[in-house]
Amino acid sequence: MTTNTSEQLKQKVHDFWNRQSCGAYASQAEKHTKSYFEDIEEFRYREQPYIHEFAQFTRYHGKNVLEVGFGAGTDFTQWLRAGANATGIDLTQEAVANLTHRIAVYGLPQPKQFGVGNAENLEFPANTFDLGYSFGVLHHSPNTEKAIHELVRVVRPGGDVKIMVYNRRCVCAFKYWVKYALLRGKPWKSFYWALWNHMESIGTKSYSRQELKKIFTALPLQDIRIHTYVTSADYMAFSAFKPLNLLVRAALALAGNRQIWRREDYQFASPSNQKSRAEVEFTGNRLGLFACISATKRADK
Ligand SMILES: C[S@@+](CC[C@H](N)C(=O)[O-])C[C@H]1O[C@@H](n2cnc3c(N)ncnc32)[C@H](O)[C@@H]1O
């Protein structure tokens, strides 16, 4: 992508998210009131309760956390409530306004720093944060790999990286393909194309497991785990046509859930018996939209 096209795409992404931050549609209350933020928060964690197990907000009490792309600020609020030294950036003024009001409405402690910024050029020195967190953001940025590199760069060795990006081989992508490719007489179009053109802002990227493995193993990271979660966008993909949706639910059930539990992890008495983990460990339901990647930055680079 040329710089020019990349800048144009970034502007379109900005304009899309600047109209309304992600998840704000969940409230009909007056904007920036307590009810407004509570509706957004209640809906988010009812719909996606696994965000808590992924982010583990309270674990970062007193730690330096960077959230890239905080949107309506719901997760960012949890960092503040957990007593983290939180820093945040988002591409849009709309997100900054949401977070500014949210902090005031709840009387939350002031973040270390927050404002408009670009995931692809983080204005922080290398090795600064104990955690770099970005949920559902980096796949919207024109150069996603650069943004991932940036997040890893600013995390200190031994610190954590937690990123959610879209899994391409999921039910939700299939739905977009059926709707915008198959039913419009363009069955040769790919899932990638369907999500790029029709999922949220233009240019949304999605990744196969192999692609994620390639990207993340090339970085100075260890203990890379990728857990795919089924979302409402998968489970209700064809809710307008019940018979098809029932088939989708059967497929989700058949795909099963690869759990995180391994027998070796429970042989505490003899650590020498423990097998080392795979280079990248994949768990969860492989047909789910959300690929949640967690890893630790290696100390050697
Ligand atoms: C789908 S929303 C996710 C927001 C929030 N993380 C959440 O889970 O609700 C995507 C957010 O990423 C932001 N974003 C997109 N590209 C970005 C970039 N290059 N740098 C910083 N933020 C970006 C958008 O402004 C938007 O607020």
Ligand as a Chemical Component Dictionary entry (heavy atoms), coordinates in Angstrom:
data_LIG
# 
_chem_comp.id                   LIG 
_chem_comp.type                 NON-POLYMER 
_chem_comp.pdbx_formal_charge   0 
_chem_comp.three_letter_code    LIG 
# 
loop_
_chem_comp_atom.comp_id 
_chem_comp_atom.atom_id 
_chem_comp_atom.alt_atom_id 
_chem_comp_atom.type_symbol 
_chem_comp_atom.charge 
_chem_comp_atom.model_Cartn_x 
_chem_comp_atom.model_Cartn_y 
_chem_comp_atom.model_Cartn_z 
_chem_comp_atom.pdbx_ordinal 
LIG C1  C1  C 0  -13.825 -1.554 17.115 1  
LIG S1  S1  S 1  -13.286 -0.127 17.976 2  
LIG C2  C2  C 0  -12.638 -0.893 19.453 3  
LIG C3  C3  C 0  -12.607 0.040  20.607 4  
LIG C4  C4  C 0  -12.352 -0.623 21.956 5  
LIG N1  N1  N 0  -11.043 -1.202 22.027 6  
LIG C5  C5  C 0  -13.408 -1.663 22.219 7  
LIG O1  O1  O 0  -13.081 -2.859 22.279 8  
LIG O2  O2  O -1 -14.581 -1.279 22.325 9  
LIG C6  C6  C 0  -11.833 0.362  17.108 10 
LIG C7  C7  C 0  -11.139 1.579  17.688 11 
LIG O3  O3  O 0  -9.814  1.618  17.174 12 
LIG C8  C8  C 0  -9.462  2.941  16.897 13 
LIG N2  N2  N 0  -8.399  2.913  15.891 14 
LIG C9  C9  C 0  -8.457  2.479  14.631 15 
LIG N3  N3  N 0  -7.266  2.617  14.025 16 
LIG C10 C10 C 0  -6.419  3.158  14.940 17 
LIG C11 C11 C 0  -5.075  3.558  14.919 18 
LIG N4  N4  N 0  -4.305  3.434  13.832 19 
LIG N5  N5  N 0  -4.542  4.082  16.047 20 
LIG C12 C12 C 0  -5.288  4.230  17.166 21 
LIG N6  N6  N 0  -6.576  3.864  17.238 22 
LIG C13 C13 C 0  -7.145  3.335  16.144 23 
LIG C14 C14 C 0  -10.755 3.559  16.414 24 
LIG O4  O4  O 0  -10.744 4.963  16.525 25 
LIG C15 C15 C 0  -11.785 2.902  17.316 26 
LIG O5  O5  O 0  -12.013 3.653  18.481 27 
# 
loop_
_chem_comp_bond.comp_id 
_chem_comp_bond.atom_id_1 
_chem_comp_bond.atom_id_2 
_chem_comp_bond.value_order 
_chem_comp_bond.pdbx_ordinal 
LIG C1  S1  SING 1  
LIG S1  C2  SING 2  
LIG S1  C6  SING 3  
LIG C2  C3  SING 4  
LIG C3  C4  SING 5  
LIG C4  N1  SING 6  
LIG C4  C5  SING 7  
LIG C5  O1  DOUB 8  
LIG C5  O2  SING 9  
LIG C6  C7  SING 10 
LIG C7  O3  SING 11 
LIG C7  C15 SING 12 
LIG O3  C8  SING 13 
LIG C8  N2  SING 14 
LIG C8  C14 SING 15 
LIG N2  C9  SING 16 
LIG N2  C13 SING 17 
LIG C9  N3  DOUB 18 
LIG N3  C10 SING 19 
LIG C10 C11 SING 20 
LIG C10 C13 DOUB 21 
LIG C11 N4  SING 22 
LIG C11 N5  DOUB 23 
LIG N5  C12 SING 24 
LIG C12 N6  DOUB 25 
LIG N6  C13 SING 26 
LIG C14 O4  SING 27 
LIG C14 C15 SING 28 
LIG C15 O5  SING 29 
# 
